[in-house]
Amino acid sequence: MSYKTLLTEFDAETGVAVITLNRPDHLNALNDEMMTELTHAINRVEADKDIGCIVLTGSRKAFSGGADVREIMEQDYPAAYYEDLITRNWERTSSARKPIIAAVSGYAVGGGCELAMMCDIVIAADTARFGQPEIRLGVMPGAGGTQRLARFIGKSKAMELCLTGRMMEAAEAERCGLVARVVPADDLMDTVKEMARTIAAMPRAAAMMTKEAINAAYETPMSQGIRFERRLFQSLFATEDQKEGMAAYVEKRSAHFKDR
């Protein structure tokens, strides 16, 4: 299926799907059409048994420059509330069960930064710039920026970025834990696709449960999170992949997982 605002690649052989934000004339600004299409694309990936990992990326110049201001500037509160602005079609990335890697080059600001934070791993090109400049437009982050950013990089730095609108370069983003790795811009997609292939080759249940458990760490007390992790760990002993993985280790051979 083709989209107006996205490019998609599904590779059953490697188990990787690449979703590219594609509004190059607008710095990949996130409008209603794009977010609805992104929701649909992620639903497709989730239903595809051949895909084990998703890569979400943009252009070399911009992962995304944020929400499309022209589309929302005349919005009023009653309409935003009744239409459930943002919640209605922005949150699918954060609720996906399969791992998602954000490959960020250029600008990831405002909603673009928030979308990257909805992913599970962020790999940044050395040209990447992150920020939450919404305050300069008379508003504030509305797609999780104040919540995820504070959890990822701490209260003080999140306050600074959100209250000043300052942009943060890739090296600083790596130092404070917003991104997992910074690579040369020319190597970004090769690096991310290699990581995605590695993840996609892992036993599907173990990968999805690992993601679920780590995400739970941000939302539960430690004792409850440990119990949740323990139950997921124990449940994996019901899978054929657990038997295969441990047998392969003992027998000093490569494992052949079947996602069962």
Backbone bond lengths (Angstrom), bond angles and torsions (degrees), N, CA, C in turn:
res aa  C-N    CA-C-N  psi(-1)  N-CA   C-N-CA  omega(-1)  CA-C   N-CA-C  phi
1 M - - - 1.458 - - 1.526 110.19 -
2 S 1.330 116.67 138.83 1.462 120.61 178.73 1.526 110.37 -100.19
3 Y 1.336 114.72 153.07 1.460 121.67 179.50 1.518 109.05 -123.43
4 K 1.318 116.93 158.66 1.458 121.96 178.24 1.514 112.09 -81.57
5 T 1.326 117.33 -28.73 1.470 120.48 -173.02 1.526 113.42 -119.99
6 L 1.314 117.64 2.94 1.464 122.15 -178.75 1.523 110.22 -132.73
7 L 1.321 115.24 154.20 1.459 122.20 165.76 1.519 106.91 -116.20
8 T 1.312 118.19 138.71 1.463 120.64 -178.40 1.519 111.22 -130.99
9 E 1.328 114.47 143.03 1.464 122.15 174.25 1.525 107.81 -131.78
10 F 1.326 116.48 124.38 1.457 121.35 176.75 1.527 107.74 -114.79
11 D 1.319 117.13 116.88 1.466 121.72 -178.86 1.517 109.02 -113.94
12 A 1.326 116.75 98.69 1.459 121.22 -178.22 1.521 111.80 -65.38
13 E 1.330 117.02 -28.87 1.465 120.14 -177.69 1.522 111.84 -67.54
14 T 1.334 116.73 -42.20 1.469 120.33 -179.93 1.518 112.02 -93.72
15 G 1.341 117.01 -15.16 1.454 120.25 -178.74 1.518 113.88 78.32
16 V 1.341 117.21 19.69 1.465 121.56 -175.25 1.526 110.36 -116.78
17 A 1.319 116.22 134.38 1.460 122.58 171.47 1.519 108.62 -111.90
18 V 1.323 117.08 132.77 1.465 122.22 176.90 1.521 108.28 -111.66
19 I 1.327 116.02 122.92 1.462 122.44 176.45 1.523 107.25 -113.17
20 T 1.336 115.98 120.73 1.465 121.27 -177.12 1.519 110.38 -112.53
21 L 1.321 116.82 122.82 1.462 121.47 173.39 1.519 107.85 -65.69
22 N 1.322 117.45 130.18 1.460 119.57 -168.92 1.534 112.52 -136.35
23 R 1.322 114.93 67.79 1.471 121.55 167.71 1.535 106.63 -127.08
24 P 1.338 116.99 65.97 1.466 120.51 -170.82 1.514 114.69 -60.74
25 D 1.319 117.57 -28.21 1.473 119.84 -179.91 1.519 112.77 -75.58
26 H 1.332 116.77 -7.29 1.472 121.33 -177.45 1.531 111.26 -127.29
27 L 1.334 117.44 25.86 1.466 121.97 -177.77 1.535 110.93 52.66
28 N 1.327 115.43 35.61 1.466 121.44 -179.60 1.531 112.23 54.95
29 A 1.323 115.70 38.43 1.465 119.69 176.84 1.525 109.65 -58.06
30 L 1.310 115.35 139.00 1.461 121.94 -174.06 1.522 109.76 -87.31
31 N 1.321 116.08 102.88 1.458 119.08 176.99 1.528 109.94 -104.50
32 D 1.315 115.96 177.59 1.461 120.42 -175.39 1.523 111.55 -61.66
33 E 1.316 116.11 -40.83 1.471 119.85 -179.53 1.521 111.13 -62.90
34 M 1.335 116.97 -44.74 1.465 119.85 -179.60 1.522 111.63 -63.13
35 M 1.326 117.50 -43.84 1.454 119.24 -176.62 1.528 111.55 -69.96
36 T 1.337 116.63 -31.91 1.459 119.40 174.65 1.518 110.50 -67.86
37 E 1.331 116.21 -41.36 1.464 119.82 177.82 1.526 111.28 -67.27
38 L 1.339 117.29 -37.24 1.468 119.91 178.14 1.525 110.14 -64.36
39 T 1.317 117.07 -40.37 1.468 120.49 175.70 1.518 110.36 -58.63
40 H 1.312 116.79 -45.01 1.469 121.03 179.76 1.523 110.86 -64.06
41 A 1.337 117.21 -43.45 1.461 120.65 -178.42 1.524 111.74 -63.68
42 I 1.326 116.66 -40.97 1.465 119.37 178.84 1.521 110.40 -67.56
43 N 1.319 117.55 -37.07 1.471 119.81 175.19 1.522 110.77 -60.03
44 R 1.327 116.95 -39.83 1.472 120.94 177.46 1.517 110.99 -61.49
45 V 1.328 115.87 -45.43 1.468 120.10 -179.34 1.520 110.75 -63.51
46 E 1.307 116.36 -43.60 1.463 120.07 -178.75 1.532 111.03 -60.97
47 A 1.324 116.76 -32.78 1.467 120.83 -178.31 1.525 113.08 -84.93
48 D 1.326 116.90 -10.21 1.471 121.41 -176.49 1.529 109.76 -88.86
49 K 1.300 117.43 111.60 1.469 121.98 -176.22 1.528 112.30 -68.98
50 D 1.326 117.39 -16.36 1.465 120.09 -179.08 1.528 112.96 -85.59
51 I 1.322 117.26 -11.08 1.463 120.62 -175.93 1.523 110.25 -104.37
52 G 1.341 115.70 129.34 1.457 120.23 -179.21 1.509 114.27 -115.28
53 C 1.342 117.51 -10.78 1.461 120.06 -178.24 1.523 109.12 -153.45
54 I 1.331 116.00 145.88 1.455 122.97 -177.91 1.524 109.17 -115.99
55 V 1.330 116.46 137.63 1.463 122.25 169.99 1.522 107.26 -110.81
56 L 1.326 116.41 126.79 1.463 122.15 176.65 1.518 108.00 -113.38
57 T 1.323 117.13 124.00 1.458 119.80 -176.21 1.517 110.25 -144.49
58 G 1.334 115.46 177.95 1.450 121.66 178.11 1.514 109.51 -131.48
59 S 1.305 116.62 -136.26 1.457 121.02 178.65 1.528 109.78 -101.98
60 R 1.308 116.05 174.83 1.459 119.66 177.26 1.529 111.00 -64.76
61 K 1.340 116.64 -32.88 1.456 121.53 -178.02 1.516 112.51 -80.61
62 A 1.328 116.72 -33.27 1.461 118.93 -176.23 1.516 111.58 -156.21
63 F 1.328 115.57 125.25 1.463 119.66 164.59 1.518 106.73 -62.08
64 S 1.320 116.96 -57.16 1.459 122.65 168.85 1.521 109.35 -165.78
65 G 1.340 114.31 135.91 1.452 120.22 177.91 1.520 113.38 -83.04
66 G 1.352 116.87 6.76 1.457 120.15 176.46 1.514 112.74 108.55
67 A 1.307 115.73 -171.88 1.464 121.03 -179.72 1.529 110.24 -62.48
68 D 1.323 115.73 149.47 1.459 121.77 178.02 1.538 108.44 -74.98
69 V 1.325 115.58 99.05 1.468 121.10 -173.97 1.525 111.23 -60.34
70 R 1.321 117.56 -37.85 1.470 119.97 -178.66 1.523 111.82 -61.16
71 E 1.312 116.92 -28.81 1.455 120.63 -178.12 1.528 112.43 -77.66
72 I 1.327 116.75 -28.67 1.468 119.18 -173.13 1.517 114.39 -112.97
73 M 1.328 118.30 -4.50 1.470 119.69 -171.44 1.528 113.22 -63.49
74 E 1.330 118.81 -27.16 1.463 121.17 179.86 1.528 112.49 -95.30
75 Q 1.323 117.09 3.84 1.467 121.47 -178.85 1.530 110.27 -63.71
76 D 1.327 116.60 142.06 1.460 119.42 172.84 1.529 109.07 -114.64
77 Y 1.328 115.23 168.67 1.462 119.17 -173.26 1.524 113.87 -61.31
78 P 1.328 119.67 -48.83 1.474 117.93 -179.32 1.532 112.55 -56.92
79 A 1.336 116.82 -42.49 1.465 119.73 -179.78 1.528 110.51 -65.97
80 A 1.338 116.57 -43.89 1.464 120.07 179.63 1.527 110.98 -60.43
81 Y 1.325 115.57 -38.65 1.461 120.11 -179.16 1.521 111.19 -70.28
82 Y 1.314 116.80 -49.68 1.464 119.68 -176.56 1.528 112.35 -68.54
83 E 1.341 116.63 -33.06 1.467 120.07 177.76 1.521 111.59 -81.38
84 D 1.334 116.71 -7.56 1.469 123.21 -177.21 1.528 110.34 55.75
85 L 1.324 115.47 53.56 1.451 122.98 -178.67 1.527 111.38 -51.26
86 I 1.282 117.13 132.39 1.459 128.24 -177.40 1.529 111.09 77.79
87 T 1.317 117.98 -56.91 1.475 120.12 -176.18 1.519 111.42 -58.32
88 R 1.299 116.90 -36.07 1.462 121.10 -172.28 1.531 112.92 -60.71
89 N 1.326 117.70 -39.20 1.465 117.51 -175.22 1.535 114.51 -145.17
90 W 1.339 117.29 17.69 1.460 119.69 178.48 1.527 113.49 -102.66
91 E 1.294 118.45 -18.74 1.458 120.31 -167.13 1.530 114.57 -90.32
92 R 1.337 118.28 -2.54 1.470 119.45 -174.95 1.519 112.24 -60.38
93 T 1.326 116.64 -36.07 1.465 119.41 179.95 1.527 110.99 -59.58
94 S 1.319 116.91 -42.23 1.464 120.69 -176.77 1.527 112.06 -72.48
95 S 1.335 117.88 -21.46 1.465 120.08 -177.88 1.521 113.40 -99.92
96 A 1.327 117.59 0.13 1.464 120.29 179.03 1.525 110.31 -61.40
97 R 1.312 116.58 141.60 1.459 120.69 -179.19 1.527 111.95 -87.56
98 K 1.321 116.81 -29.36 1.461 119.95 178.24 1.528 109.47 -82.46
99 P 1.333 117.42 146.66 1.470 120.30 -178.25 1.526 111.92 -61.36
100 I 1.336 115.44 141.18 1.464 122.43 178.41 1.521 109.07 -125.14
101 I 1.330 116.19 128.57 1.460 122.06 175.92 1.524 108.05 -107.27
102 A 1.318 117.51 127.93 1.458 121.58 173.63 1.523 108.09 -91.86
103 A 1.332 115.91 124.39 1.463 122.06 174.84 1.525 106.85 -103.55
104 V 1.327 116.46 106.08 1.464 121.37 -169.31 1.521 111.19 -109.08
105 S 1.320 114.87 121.04 1.458 121.92 172.43 1.516 107.74 -126.07
106 G 1.317 117.24 142.76 1.454 120.01 179.42 1.518 112.14 69.14
107 Y 1.321 116.26 -143.94 1.460 121.15 -172.89 1.527 112.85 -76.86
108 A 1.319 115.73 132.06 1.468 123.59 167.70 1.521 105.33 -134.03
109 V 1.319 115.15 82.95 1.456 120.33 -172.64 1.521 110.56 -124.52
110 G 1.323 115.48 154.85 1.452 120.06 -178.88 1.511 111.04 57.27
111 G 1.336 116.12 -126.27 1.454 120.16 178.45 1.507 113.03 -61.02
112 G 1.339 117.52 -25.97 1.463 120.37 176.83 1.513 111.81 -67.08
113 C 1.329 117.09 -40.99 1.465 121.15 175.54 1.526 109.98 -65.96
114 E 1.326 115.95 -41.09 1.463 120.25 179.64 1.526 111.34 -64.66
115 L 1.333 117.11 -39.47 1.460 120.40 177.89 1.525 110.63 -64.89
116 A 1.330 117.31 -41.69 1.464 120.23 177.07 1.527 110.81 -60.65
117 M 1.333 116.40 -39.94 1.468 120.06 -179.43 1.524 112.32 -69.52
118 M 1.329 118.09 -20.92 1.465 120.52 175.34 1.523 111.86 -71.91
119 C 1.331 116.29 -18.39 1.465 120.57 178.57 1.524 109.87 -78.78
120 D 1.317 116.31 169.58 1.463 120.59 -174.46 1.523 112.98 -88.18
121 I 1.314 116.75 -33.55 1.462 122.32 178.88 1.521 106.80 -135.40
122 V 1.327 116.81 136.14 1.461 120.84 175.23 1.521 108.42 -115.23
123 I 1.338 115.83 120.05 1.459 121.82 172.92 1.519 106.51 -110.02
124 A 1.327 116.48 127.51 1.461 120.52 -173.50 1.519 111.43 -113.70
125 A 1.327 115.59 140.01 1.454 120.74 166.89 1.523 108.39 -71.29
126 D 1.323 116.43 157.22 1.471 118.91 -179.95 1.525 111.83 -68.33
127 T 1.325 116.71 -6.19 1.466 121.08 176.46 1.527 112.97 -94.36
128 A 1.311 117.12 -1.88 1.471 120.98 -173.31 1.527 111.92 -68.73
129 R 1.326 114.49 147.47 1.466 121.84 176.01 1.526 107.68 -135.88
130 F 1.325 115.94 130.91 1.457 121.62 -177.51 1.525 109.70 -118.30
131 G 1.331 116.28 148.53 1.455 118.76 176.30 1.509 112.86 179.36
132 Q 1.317 115.24 164.15 1.475 123.52 176.86 1.521 107.50 -125.96
133 P 1.329 117.79 80.45 1.467 121.04 -174.13 1.533 114.63 -90.18
134 E 1.321 117.34 17.30 1.466 119.77 -174.83 1.527 113.44 -56.90
135 I 1.329 117.32 -30.56 1.461 119.73 -177.95 1.527 111.55 -61.43
136 R 1.328 116.69 -27.12 1.461 121.19 177.56 1.525 111.86 -70.10
137 L 1.336 116.58 -14.55 1.466 122.07 178.19 1.524 111.64 -103.15
138 G 1.334 116.38 6.49 1.454 120.05 178.14 1.516 114.04 86.48
139 V 1.340 117.03 11.56 1.461 120.15 178.19 1.529 109.36 -129.39
140 M 1.285 116.97 -153.83 1.462 122.89 179.66 1.525 107.73 -147.49
141 P 1.325 119.13 168.64 1.460 119.99 175.89 1.526 110.41 -57.48
142 G 1.338 115.97 139.11 1.462 119.09 -176.89 1.508 114.52 -130.73
143 A 1.344 117.19 1.81 1.464 120.53 179.68 1.525 110.64 -117.64
144 G 1.334 115.09 35.70 1.463 120.15 176.74 1.506 114.73 100.31
145 G 1.329 117.95 1.95 1.457 119.75 -175.61 1.510 114.77 -59.44
146 T 1.324 118.32 -44.55 1.468 119.54 -179.38 1.519 111.66 -69.89
147 Q 1.312 117.46 -28.53 1.463 121.15 -175.67 1.533 112.07 -87.22
148 R 1.316 117.34 -52.58 1.470 119.22 -178.72 1.521 111.38 -68.99
149 L 1.336 116.81 -41.79 1.460 119.09 -177.61 1.529 110.98 -62.25
150 A 1.324 117.66 -41.55 1.465 120.61 178.88 1.524 111.13 -63.41
151 R 1.327 116.71 -38.46 1.462 119.97 178.85 1.519 111.76 -70.32
152 F 1.329 117.26 -35.60 1.458 120.59 -175.60 1.523 113.22 -80.03
153 I 1.343 117.40 -40.60 1.461 118.95 -172.21 1.521 113.65 -120.54
154 G 1.329 117.59 -0.80 1.455 120.63 177.77 1.515 112.86 96.96
155 K 1.329 115.00 158.78 1.459 121.94 -174.00 1.529 113.01 -62.44
156 S 1.319 117.77 -48.50 1.459 120.28 -171.39 1.525 112.10 -63.55
157 K 1.331 116.58 -47.63 1.461 119.52 -178.90 1.518 110.90 -70.01
158 A 1.334 117.50 -36.56 1.465 119.62 176.50 1.522 110.50 -62.70
159 M 1.329 116.73 -41.75 1.459 120.59 176.73 1.523 110.80 -59.76
160 E 1.322 115.71 -46.26 1.464 119.78 -178.74 1.528 111.15 -59.06
161 L 1.318 116.94 -49.78 1.460 120.23 -176.83 1.526 111.90 -64.94
162 C 1.330 116.59 -43.17 1.463 120.13 -176.32 1.529 112.71 -74.66
163 L 1.339 117.06 -30.26 1.461 120.02 -177.01 1.525 113.36 -89.32
164 T 1.322 117.10 -19.42 1.471 119.91 178.74 1.515 112.77 -108.06
165 G 1.323 117.25 -22.37 1.454 120.30 -176.32 1.517 113.38 77.72
166 R 1.334 117.13 10.45 1.471 120.92 -179.75 1.525 111.52 -64.21
167 M 1.335 116.40 143.68 1.455 120.60 174.52 1.530 110.32 -94.16
168 M 1.315 115.18 147.56 1.455 122.41 -175.75 1.529 109.16 -113.63
169 E 1.307 116.87 129.30 1.458 120.80 -179.95 1.523 110.49 -75.75
170 A 1.331 114.76 165.48 1.471 121.17 -172.98 1.525 112.59 -58.61
171 A 1.326 117.39 -43.12 1.469 120.11 -177.74 1.525 111.18 -61.85
172 E 1.335 116.98 -41.55 1.463 120.33 177.89 1.524 110.46 -66.92
173 A 1.336 116.62 -39.06 1.462 120.67 179.22 1.520 111.24 -62.42
174 E 1.323 116.87 -35.35 1.462 119.91 176.86 1.526 110.91 -70.94
175 R 1.329 116.82 -42.14 1.462 119.91 -179.39 1.520 112.08 -60.70
176 C 1.327 117.06 -37.07 1.464 118.81 -176.20 1.525 112.80 -93.15
177 G 1.325 117.59 3.01 1.454 119.97 171.82 1.511 116.18 92.35
178 L 1.333 117.99 7.69 1.456 119.71 178.65 1.525 111.18 -73.20
179 V 1.329 116.51 -35.42 1.463 120.41 178.26 1.520 109.89 -119.74
180 A 1.335 114.86 153.61 1.461 120.14 -178.00 1.518 112.48 -81.88
181 R 1.341 116.21 -31.75 1.462 119.55 -174.62 1.520 109.39 -160.22
182 V 1.316 116.59 147.30 1.460 122.29 173.31 1.522 107.90 -115.62
183 V 1.324 115.98 131.98 1.463 121.42 -179.02 1.526 109.04 -131.63
184 P 1.333 117.72 160.59 1.470 119.19 174.92 1.523 110.53 -57.21
185 A 1.330 116.68 143.44 1.463 121.14 -176.80 1.524 112.09 -54.86
186 D 1.332 116.78 -37.64 1.471 119.93 -179.18 1.521 112.69 -66.38
187 D 1.332 116.98 -21.51 1.465 121.34 -176.41 1.524 112.85 -101.01
188 L 1.328 117.48 -1.10 1.465 120.02 -170.37 1.520 113.09 -57.18
189 M 1.309 117.70 -56.95 1.465 119.87 -173.74 1.518 111.88 -67.88
190 D 1.332 118.35 -36.53 1.465 119.96 176.87 1.525 110.49 -62.43
191 T 1.340 115.86 -43.02 1.464 120.33 179.79 1.524 111.38 -63.77
192 V 1.327 116.06 -45.98 1.462 120.19 -177.75 1.519 111.37 -67.95
193 K 1.317 117.37 -41.86 1.469 119.36 -179.90 1.529 111.15 -65.41
194 E 1.327 117.00 -36.26 1.467 119.46 176.65 1.529 110.46 -63.93
195 M 1.332 116.77 -42.79 1.459 120.47 176.99 1.525 110.63 -63.39
196 A 1.326 116.59 -42.73 1.466 120.96 -179.55 1.530 110.92 -63.12
197 R 1.321 116.94 -40.43 1.477 119.90 177.65 1.518 110.92 -63.38
198 T 1.331 116.39 -39.08 1.472 120.10 178.27 1.519 110.67 -62.49
199 I 1.334 116.59 -45.84 1.462 120.68 -179.98 1.519 110.90 -65.58
200 A 1.338 116.44 -42.87 1.467 120.60 -178.23 1.523 111.95 -63.34
201 A 1.339 116.69 -26.33 1.464 120.53 -179.02 1.526 112.49 -80.94
202 M 1.317 117.21 -10.44 1.459 120.66 179.44 1.535 109.85 -76.69
203 P 1.347 116.82 158.08 1.471 118.41 177.85 1.523 110.24 -58.72
204 R 1.319 116.52 128.59 1.464 122.68 -169.93 1.528 112.56 -58.88
205 A 1.331 117.19 -46.32 1.460 119.17 -177.57 1.527 111.31 -63.27
206 A 1.321 116.91 -42.01 1.462 120.37 -179.31 1.524 110.92 -64.85
207 A 1.325 117.33 -39.70 1.462 120.58 179.39 1.522 111.40 -65.81
208 M 1.323 116.88 -45.67 1.460 120.68 -178.06 1.520 111.49 -67.52
209 M 1.331 116.97 -38.35 1.466 120.02 179.15 1.530 111.21 -70.74
210 T 1.332 116.66 -35.88 1.463 119.99 176.45 1.529 110.19 -61.46
211 K 1.327 116.10 -46.10 1.465 120.29 176.82 1.525 110.67 -58.53
212 E 1.318 116.94 -45.86 1.454 121.57 -178.46 1.527 111.32 -61.26
213 A 1.330 116.15 -41.32 1.462 120.42 -177.99 1.531 111.42 -68.49
214 I 1.347 116.81 -42.95 1.467 119.24 179.86 1.525 110.56 -64.92
215 N 1.329 116.95 -41.77 1.469 119.36 177.58 1.529 111.16 -61.67
216 A 1.326 116.88 -35.66 1.465 120.60 179.83 1.523 111.78 -64.24
217 A 1.339 116.42 -25.28 1.464 120.01 -179.48 1.522 111.92 -62.25
218 Y 1.332 117.44 -25.00 1.463 120.92 -179.27 1.522 112.63 -86.01
219 E 1.322 116.55 -8.41 1.458 119.50 -171.39 1.528 113.87 -124.70
220 T 1.331 118.25 -2.12 1.457 120.84 -175.56 1.524 110.53 -133.80
221 P 1.332 117.35 156.03 1.468 120.30 171.65 1.526 109.97 -62.65
222 M 1.313 117.09 157.15 1.461 121.48 -177.23 1.526 112.19 -55.80
223 S 1.329 117.40 -45.85 1.468 119.80 -176.68 1.519 111.27 -62.56
224 Q 1.323 116.89 -40.99 1.463 120.23 178.55 1.525 111.03 -68.96
225 G 1.339 116.53 -39.29 1.458 120.41 177.98 1.520 112.08 -63.19
226 I 1.326 116.82 -40.03 1.467 120.39 178.67 1.527 110.59 -63.57
227 R 1.327 116.46 -42.76 1.473 119.41 177.86 1.528 111.17 -62.65
228 F 1.330 116.47 -40.85 1.463 120.82 179.20 1.524 110.00 -63.17
229 E 1.329 116.55 -47.51 1.461 121.07 177.61 1.525 110.98 -57.41
230 R 1.312 116.57 -44.97 1.469 121.08 -177.18 1.522 111.70 -60.74
231 R 1.342 116.82 -42.17 1.466 120.08 -179.63 1.526 111.15 -66.98
232 L 1.328 116.89 -39.80 1.461 118.93 177.32 1.526 110.65 -65.04
233 F 1.329 116.05 -43.21 1.467 120.29 177.30 1.519 111.34 -57.54
234 Q 1.314 116.10 -47.54 1.466 119.96 -179.49 1.522 111.71 -63.50
235 S 1.328 116.69 -37.26 1.466 119.85 -177.52 1.528 112.28 -65.76
236 L 1.321 117.35 -27.04 1.463 120.23 -178.97 1.526 112.27 -67.57
237 F 1.336 117.19 -15.88 1.462 119.89 176.70 1.529 111.63 -73.89
238 A 1.333 116.97 -2.42 1.455 121.20 174.52 1.528 111.64 -91.61
239 T 1.338 117.75 -1.73 1.458 120.47 -175.69 1.527 112.00 -98.77
240 E 1.335 114.65 151.10 1.464 120.15 174.93 1.528 110.72 -67.29
241 D 1.340 116.69 -31.59 1.459 119.59 -178.54 1.521 112.05 -65.33
242 Q 1.331 117.76 -32.00 1.466 119.71 175.48 1.516 110.44 -63.66
243 K 1.322 116.51 -44.67 1.471 120.23 179.12 1.521 110.71 -62.70
244 E 1.323 116.20 -44.39 1.465 120.87 179.97 1.521 111.47 -65.60
245 G 1.321 117.47 -45.02 1.453 120.74 -177.85 1.512 112.90 -62.21
246 M 1.319 117.39 -43.71 1.462 120.50 -179.13 1.523 111.83 -74.21
247 A 1.328 116.29 -35.15 1.468 119.43 176.77 1.530 109.93 -64.94
248 A 1.327 116.32 -41.74 1.459 119.95 179.62 1.528 111.06 -63.18
249 Y 1.322 115.99 -38.31 1.465 119.82 178.76 1.527 110.50 -63.62
250 V 1.322 116.46 -47.47 1.465 120.98 -178.61 1.521 110.98 -64.58
251 E 1.338 115.66 -37.92 1.470 120.93 -177.26 1.527 112.96 -86.76
252 K 1.332 116.50 1.36 1.471 122.44 177.60 1.530 112.36 57.22
253 R 1.327 115.80 50.48 1.461 121.84 177.53 1.521 109.15 -137.61
254 S 1.319 115.77 171.13 1.466 119.93 178.20 1.517 109.91 -77.09
255 A 1.318 115.95 141.39 1.455 120.41 178.35 1.524 110.41 -81.27
256 H 1.319 115.84 148.88 1.465 122.64 177.43 1.532 107.63 -121.98
257 F 1.317 115.37 93.73 1.457 120.10 -175.88 1.528 111.52 -81.70
258 K 1.326 116.07 146.92 1.461 121.76 -178.09 1.528 112.35 -123.44
259 D 1.321 116.51 7.54 1.471 121.94 179.91 1.524 111.44 56.49
260 R 1.316 113.48 42.52 1.478 119.42 175.53 1.529 109.47 -132.01
